[in-house]
Amino acid sequence: MYLTDYLFLFFAIVTLYLTVIFIILFFKNWKRMFTREESLRLPSVSIIIPAYNEEEHILETINSLKKLSYPRNLIEIIVIDDGSTDKTAEIANLTGVTVLKKENAGKANALNLGIEKAKGEIIACVDADSYPKSNALIRMIHHFNDPQVAAVTSTILVKDPKNFLQRLQTIEYILIAWGRKLLEYIHGVYVTPGPLSLYRRDVLLKVGGFAPNVLTEDIEIAWRLQKAGYKIKMELSAKVYTNVPKGFKDWWNQRLRWDIGGIQTINMYKSTFFSRNYGIFGLFILPFFSISILISIIGITLFGYLISGRLIEFLKFSYYAYLAGINPLFNYPFVLLPNIFTVFGLLIFLLSLVYVLIGLKTMDKNLINSRTLCEIPIYLSIYLFLFPILLIQSFWRLLVYKKQRW
């Protein structure tokens, strides 16, 4: 066997293994995925909104937070204007919430200022272009009945998808939320995303707040909390809608930032890789995150190698066929013989299809319609195919430019 054969088998076996693990987790836990407890008490909550040039969205975000079904005397809303050059601060000031202005220094610094000024026992971080449903906070807060829980995250959904790219992101966000809930059952939630996540304020202060030196502070803080021995929970019934990129260029740049931040965070915590001293974080979260990146890159590399090999073979045949006066398009020997690689490839696709269908149906039965069924194959092939390409560019940018910032 060639090296490429071994790499393909590694890629196929790991991909199938992880997919099967997630499906098993679902069938073991599906009955309790949407069940929730009642809060023993309602703690005070400080909602922090870091904002930079968000005049288009900030008013709608604040209004959605004012509609939260939570005692008004237990909530404060703080907008951190991170050196905006538009009317973000002026619009926020008109709503009656607390507005703090600072020089532009990035999202993590803005969040840390908010934590410092906050009075609440719980910190709720909300992006300035995200809109929680009115029951989101009350449905998340009960997880803090457990004193070991330091953070709780929510179900992030796409707000008003209008074009094809946004509909593909709708599928992606739903599956991310579903997968994150499955990871909770093995204490493997590896990110507390910005649209809506809750934290114990005293724990945030204890671990040093958000890290300003990575692009994905929401991944890094989750890893720091896990490394310190705290739990992170995921509440499926708490929904928050967020604006997503409309155009391909904006989507690409957003995902580059996510990937670069993820790589930065892996580098920060590489010493804990497979370390028993850090429990599930060292033994599963960091390896799972890292191996996911590795198999993505192996997959795209193998695909590129096989396609380029076939292309070179076709070009050589065409050249000699032309010299012999033969039409290469009608005489090229297309051979499609089933082998172990085609079997594995087909199995990966079919299992992935099953995974997607189960996830969508679990989250919302109405999602399984004719349009979605047409979009899923495109999502599984073309859309997901772009992710390893993004990873390769992310590594390249880190190598060339070294420092990256918001």
C-alpha positions as CSV (number, residue, x, y, z in Angstrom):
1,M,0.0,0.0,0.0
2,Y,1.1,3.6,-0.7
3,L,1.2,6.4,1.9
4,T,-1.9,7.9,0.4
5,D,-3.8,4.6,1.0
6,Y,-2.9,4.6,4.7
7,L,-3.8,8.3,4.9
8,F,-7.2,7.7,3.3
9,L,-7.9,4.7,5.7
10,F,-7.0,6.9,8.7
11,F,-9.2,9.7,7.4
12,A,-12.1,7.3,6.7
13,I,-11.9,5.4,10.0
14,V,-11.6,8.5,12.2
15,T,-14.5,10.2,10.3
16,L,-16.7,7.2,10.6
17,Y,-15.8,6.6,14.3
18,L,-16.6,10.2,15.3
19,T,-19.9,10.2,13.3
20,V,-21.0,6.9,14.9
21,I,-20.0,8.2,18.4
22,F,-22.3,11.3,17.9
23,I,-25.2,9.1,16.7
24,I,-24.8,6.8,19.7
25,L,-24.7,9.8,22.0
26,F,-28.0,11.0,20.5
27,F,-29.8,7.7,20.9
28,K,-28.6,7.4,24.5
29,N,-29.8,10.9,25.4
30,W,-32.5,12.0,23.1
31,K,-35.3,11.7,25.7
32,R,-33.7,14.3,27.9
33,M,-32.3,16.7,25.4
34,F,-35.0,19.3,25.9
35,T,-35.9,18.6,29.5
36,R,-34.9,21.3,32.1
37,E,-35.0,21.9,35.8
38,E,-36.3,24.9,37.7
39,S,-33.9,27.4,39.2
40,L,-33.4,27.1,42.9
41,R,-33.1,30.9,42.9
42,L,-32.8,33.7,40.4
43,P,-29.4,35.4,40.6
44,S,-28.7,39.0,39.4
45,V,-27.5,39.2,35.8
46,S,-25.3,41.8,34.0
47,I,-25.7,41.7,30.3
48,I,-22.6,42.9,28.5
49,I,-22.8,43.9,24.8
50,P,-19.4,44.7,23.2
51,A,-20.0,46.8,20.2
52,Y,-17.9,48.3,17.4
53,N,-19.7,50.2,14.6
54,E,-23.0,48.4,15.2
55,E,-25.4,51.4,14.7
56,E,-27.4,49.2,12.3
57,H,-28.1,46.5,14.9
58,I,-27.6,47.8,18.4
59,L,-31.1,49.2,19.0
60,E,-32.8,45.9,18.0
61,T,-30.4,43.9,20.2
62,I,-31.1,46.2,23.2
63,N,-34.9,46.0,22.6
64,S,-34.7,42.2,22.5
65,L,-32.9,42.1,25.8
66,K,-35.4,44.4,27.4
67,K,-38.1,41.9,26.6
68,L,-36.4,39.0,28.5
69,S,-38.8,37.2,30.8
70,Y,-36.6,37.8,33.9
71,P,-37.2,40.1,36.9
72,R,-36.3,43.6,35.8
73,N,-34.7,44.5,39.2
74,L,-32.2,41.6,38.7
75,I,-31.0,42.7,35.2
76,E,-28.6,45.4,34.1
77,I,-27.6,46.0,30.5
78,I,-24.1,47.4,29.7
79,V,-23.0,48.4,26.2
80,I,-19.3,48.7,25.8
81,D,-18.6,51.0,22.8
82,D,-15.2,49.8,21.6
83,G,-14.1,53.0,19.9
84,S,-16.9,53.1,17.3
85,T,-16.7,55.7,14.5
86,D,-20.4,55.6,13.8
87,K,-23.5,56.4,16.0
88,T,-23.4,53.1,18.1
89,A,-22.9,54.9,21.4
90,E,-25.4,57.7,20.6
91,I,-28.2,55.2,19.7
92,A,-27.5,53.0,22.8
93,N,-27.6,56.1,25.1
94,L,-31.1,56.8,23.9
95,T,-32.3,53.5,25.2
96,G,-31.6,54.1,28.9
97,V,-29.0,51.4,29.3
98,T,-25.5,51.9,30.7
99,V,-23.0,52.9,27.9
100,L,-19.3,52.8,28.5
101,K,-16.9,54.2,25.8
102,K,-13.3,53.2,25.3
103,E,-10.6,53.2,22.7
104,N,-10.7,50.4,20.2
105,A,-8.8,47.4,21.6
106,G,-10.8,44.4,20.5
107,K,-13.8,42.4,21.8
108,A,-12.0,40.6,24.7
109,N,-10.9,43.9,26.2
110,A,-14.4,45.3,25.9
111,L,-15.8,42.3,27.7
112,N,-13.3,42.6,30.4
113,L,-14.2,46.2,31.0
114,G,-17.8,45.2,31.3
115,I,-17.0,42.4,33.8
116,E,-15.1,44.9,35.9
117,K,-18.0,47.3,36.0
118,A,-20.8,44.8,36.3
119,K,-22.7,44.3,39.5
120,G,-24.5,41.0,38.6
121,E,-23.6,37.6,39.9
122,I,-24.0,36.2,36.4
123,I,-22.4,37.7,33.3
124,A,-24.4,37.4,30.1
125,C,-22.3,38.1,27.0
126,V,-24.4,39.1,23.9
127,D,-23.1,40.2,20.5
128,A,-24.4,43.5,19.2
129,D,-26.0,41.8,16.2
130,S,-27.8,39.0,18.1
131,Y,-31.3,38.8,19.5
132,P,-32.2,36.3,22.3
133,K,-35.8,35.1,22.5
134,S,-37.6,36.4,25.6
135,N,-37.4,33.0,27.5
136,A,-33.7,32.4,26.7
137,L,-32.2,33.7,29.9
138,I,-34.7,32.0,32.3
139,R,-34.2,28.7,30.5
140,M,-30.4,28.9,30.9
141,I,-30.1,30.1,34.5
142,H,-31.1,26.8,36.2
143,H,-27.8,25.2,35.2
144,F,-26.1,27.3,37.8
145,N,-27.9,25.2,40.5
146,D,-24.7,23.1,40.1
147,P,-21.9,25.0,41.8
148,Q,-19.4,23.4,39.4
149,V,-21.0,24.9,36.4
150,A,-19.1,28.1,35.4
151,A,-20.8,28.8,32.0
152,V,-23.9,28.0,30.0
153,T,-24.3,28.5,26.3
154,S,-27.4,28.6,24.0
155,T,-28.8,27.5,20.7
156,I,-27.6,30.0,18.0
157,L,-29.8,30.3,14.9
158,V,-29.6,32.3,11.7
159,K,-31.9,35.4,11.7
160,D,-34.0,35.8,8.6
161,P,-32.0,33.8,6.0
162,K,-32.6,35.4,2.6
163,N,-30.2,33.8,0.2
164,F,-28.7,30.4,-0.6
165,L,-25.5,31.0,1.4
166,Q,-27.5,32.0,4.5
167,R,-29.8,28.9,4.1
168,L,-26.7,26.7,4.1
169,Q,-25.5,28.5,7.3
170,T,-28.9,27.8,8.8
171,I,-28.3,24.1,8.4
172,E,-24.8,24.5,9.8
173,Y,-25.9,26.5,12.9
174,I,-28.7,24.0,13.7
175,L,-26.3,21.1,13.5
176,I,-23.7,22.9,15.5
177,A,-26.2,23.5,18.3
178,W,-27.3,19.9,18.2
179,G,-23.7,18.6,18.2
180,R,-22.8,20.9,21.1
181,K,-25.6,19.4,23.2
182,L,-24.4,15.9,22.4
183,L,-20.9,16.9,23.5
184,E,-22.3,18.2,26.8
185,Y,-23.1,14.6,27.8
186,I,-19.4,13.8,27.8
187,H,-18.5,17.2,29.3
188,G,-17.0,18.2,26.0
189,V,-18.5,21.6,25.2
190,Y,-15.5,23.4,23.8
191,V,-16.9,26.9,23.0
192,T,-19.2,29.5,24.6
193,P,-20.2,31.6,21.6
194,G,-20.7,35.4,21.6
195,P,-24.4,35.6,20.6
196,L,-25.5,34.5,24.1
197,S,-23.5,32.8,26.8
198,L,-23.6,33.1,30.6
199,Y,-20.8,32.9,33.1
200,R,-20.3,33.2,36.8
201,R,-18.7,36.6,37.4
202,D,-16.5,35.5,40.3
203,V,-15.1,32.6,38.2
204,L,-14.4,34.8,35.3
205,L,-12.4,37.1,37.6
206,K,-10.7,34.2,39.2
207,V,-9.4,32.8,35.8
208,G,-8.4,36.3,34.6
209,G,-11.2,37.2,32.2
210,F,-11.2,37.0,28.4
211,A,-7.8,36.6,26.6
212,P,-7.1,39.6,24.3
213,N,-4.4,37.8,22.4
214,V,-6.6,35.3,20.4
215,L,-9.2,35.9,17.8
216,T,-11.7,33.5,19.3
217,E,-11.9,34.5,22.9
218,D,-15.1,32.4,23.2
219,I,-13.1,29.2,22.6
220,E,-10.2,30.2,24.8
221,I,-12.3,31.1,27.8
222,A,-14.2,27.8,27.5
223,W,-10.9,25.9,27.5
224,R,-9.6,27.9,30.4
225,L,-12.7,27.1,32.4
226,Q,-12.5,23.4,31.6
227,K,-8.8,23.3,32.3
228,A,-9.6,24.8,35.7
229,G,-12.0,21.9,36.4
230,Y,-15.3,23.8,35.8
231,K,-18.3,22.4,33.8
232,I,-20.0,24.1,30.8
233,K,-23.6,23.4,29.9
234,M,-25.6,23.8,26.7
235,E,-29.3,24.7,26.8
236,L,-31.0,23.7,23.6
237,S,-34.3,25.4,24.4
238,A,-32.7,28.8,24.8
239,K,-32.6,30.3,21.4
240,V,-30.8,33.4,20.1
241,Y,-30.9,34.7,16.5
242,T,-27.9,36.2,15.0
243,N,-27.0,38.0,11.7
244,V,-24.8,35.9,9.4
245,P,-22.8,37.0,6.3
246,K,-24.8,37.5,3.2
247,G,-21.9,37.4,0.8
248,F,-19.2,34.8,0.2
249,K,-16.3,37.2,0.9
250,D,-17.7,38.2,4.3
251,W,-18.4,34.6,5.1
252,W,-14.9,33.6,4.1
253,N,-13.3,36.3,6.2
254,Q,-15.4,35.4,9.2
255,R,-14.4,31.7,9.0
256,L,-10.8,32.6,8.5
257,R,-11.0,34.5,11.8
258,W,-12.6,31.5,13.5
259,D,-10.0,29.1,12.2
260,I,-7.1,31.3,13.1
261,G,-8.4,31.8,16.6
262,G,-8.9,28.1,17.0
263,I,-5.3,27.3,15.9
264,Q,-4.0,30.0,18.3
265,T,-5.9,28.4,21.1
266,I,-4.6,25.0,20.4
267,N,-1.1,26.4,20.5
268,M,-1.8,28.0,23.9
269,Y,-2.9,24.7,25.4
270,K,-0.8,22.2,23.6
271,S,1.0,21.2,26.8
272,T,-2.3,19.7,28.1
273,F,-2.7,17.4,25.1
274,F,-3.7,13.9,26.4
275,S,-2.7,14.9,30.0
276,R,-4.7,13.1,32.7
277,N,-4.0,16.1,35.0
278,Y,-6.7,18.1,33.2
279,G,-9.4,15.4,33.0
280,I,-11.8,15.5,30.1
281,F,-10.2,18.7,28.7
282,G,-6.8,17.1,28.2
283,L,-8.1,13.7,27.3
284,F,-10.9,14.6,24.9
285,I,-11.7,18.3,24.2
286,L,-8.2,19.3,23.0
287,P,-7.6,16.0,21.1
288,F,-11.1,16.1,19.5
289,F,-10.7,19.7,18.4
290,S,-7.2,19.1,17.0
291,I,-8.0,15.8,15.3
292,S,-11.0,17.4,13.6
293,I,-8.6,19.9,12.0
294,L,-6.1,17.2,11.1
295,I,-8.6,14.9,9.3
296,S,-10.1,17.9,7.5
297,I,-6.6,18.8,6.1
298,I,-5.9,15.1,5.3
299,G,-9.2,14.8,3.5
300,I,-8.7,17.9,1.2
301,T,-5.0,16.9,0.6
302,L,-6.0,13.4,-0.5
303,F,-8.8,14.8,-2.7
304,G,-6.5,17.2,-4.3
305,Y,-3.9,14.5,-4.9
306,L,-6.4,12.1,-6.5
307,I,-8.0,14.7,-8.7
308,S,-4.7,16.2,-9.8
309,G,-3.4,12.6,-10.6
310,R,-6.5,11.9,-12.7
311,L,-6.2,15.2,-14.4
312,I,-2.5,14.7,-15.3
313,E,-3.4,11.2,-16.5
314,F,-6.1,12.6,-18.7
315,L,-3.9,15.3,-20.1
316,K,-1.2,12.8,-21.0
317,F,-3.7,10.5,-22.7
318,S,-5.2,13.5,-24.6
319,Y,-1.8,14.5,-25.8
320,Y,-0.8,11.1,-27.2
321,A,-4.4,10.6,-28.5
322,Y,-4.1,13.9,-30.4
323,L,-0.8,12.8,-31.9
324,A,-2.4,9.6,-33.0
325,G,-5.4,11.4,-34.4
326,I,-7.9,10.0,-31.8
327,N,-10.6,12.0,-30.1
328,P,-9.6,11.7,-26.4
329,L,-13.1,12.6,-25.1
330,F,-14.7,9.6,-26.7
331,N,-11.9,7.1,-26.2
332,Y,-10.6,7.9,-22.7
333,P,-10.9,4.7,-20.6
334,F,-13.2,5.8,-17.7
335,V,-13.0,2.9,-15.2
336,L,-15.2,2.9,-12.2
337,L,-14.4,-0.3,-10.3
338,P,-15.6,-0.6,-6.7
339,N,-12.9,-0.9,-4.1
340,I,-12.4,-0.4,-0.4
341,F,-11.9,3.4,-0.9
342,T,-15.1,3.9,-2.8
343,V,-16.9,1.8,-0.2
344,F,-15.5,3.9,2.6
345,G,-16.3,7.1,0.8
346,L,-19.9,6.1,0.1
347,L,-20.3,5.0,3.8
348,I,-19.0,8.3,5.0
349,F,-21.5,10.2,2.9
350,L,-24.4,8.0,3.9
351,L,-23.6,8.2,7.6
352,S,-23.1,12.0,7.3
353,L,-26.5,12.2,5.6
354,V,-28.2,10.2,8.4
355,Y,-26.5,12.4,11.0
356,V,-27.7,15.6,9.3
357,L,-31.3,14.3,8.9
358,I,-31.5,13.2,12.6
359,G,-30.1,16.5,13.8
360,L,-32.4,18.6,11.7
361,K,-35.5,16.6,12.6
362,T,-34.6,16.6,16.3
363,M,-34.2,20.4,16.3
364,D,-37.2,21.2,14.1
365,K,-39.4,18.7,12.3
366,N,-40.5,21.4,9.9
367,L,-37.0,21.6,8.5
368,I,-37.3,18.4,6.6
369,N,-38.9,19.7,3.4
370,S,-38.3,19.5,-0.3
371,R,-36.0,22.5,-0.4
372,T,-33.9,21.4,2.6
373,L,-33.6,17.9,1.1
374,C,-32.2,19.5,-2.1
375,E,-29.8,21.7,-0.1
376,I,-28.4,19.0,2.2
377,P,-26.3,17.2,-0.5
378,I,-24.8,20.6,-1.5
379,Y,-24.1,21.3,2.2
380,L,-22.4,17.9,2.6
381,S,-20.3,18.2,-0.5
382,I,-19.6,21.8,-1.7
383,Y,-20.2,23.8,1.5
384,L,-18.2,21.5,3.9
385,F,-15.5,21.0,1.2
386,L,-14.6,24.7,1.7
387,F,-13.7,24.2,5.4
388,P,-10.4,22.4,5.0
389,I,-9.4,25.0,2.3
390,L,-10.1,27.7,4.9
391,L,-7.9,25.8,7.4
392,I,-5.0,25.7,5.1
393,Q,-5.2,29.4,4.4
394,S,-5.5,30.0,8.2
395,F,-2.3,28.2,8.8
396,W,-0.6,30.1,6.0
397,R,-1.7,33.5,7.3
398,L,-0.5,32.6,10.8
399,L,2.9,31.6,9.4
400,V,3.2,34.7,7.2
401,Y,1.7,37.4,9.4
402,K,2.3,35.9,12.8
403,K,0.1,38.3,14.8
404,Q,-3.6,38.5,14.1
405,R,-6.2,40.8,15.8
406,W,-9.8,41.7,15.6
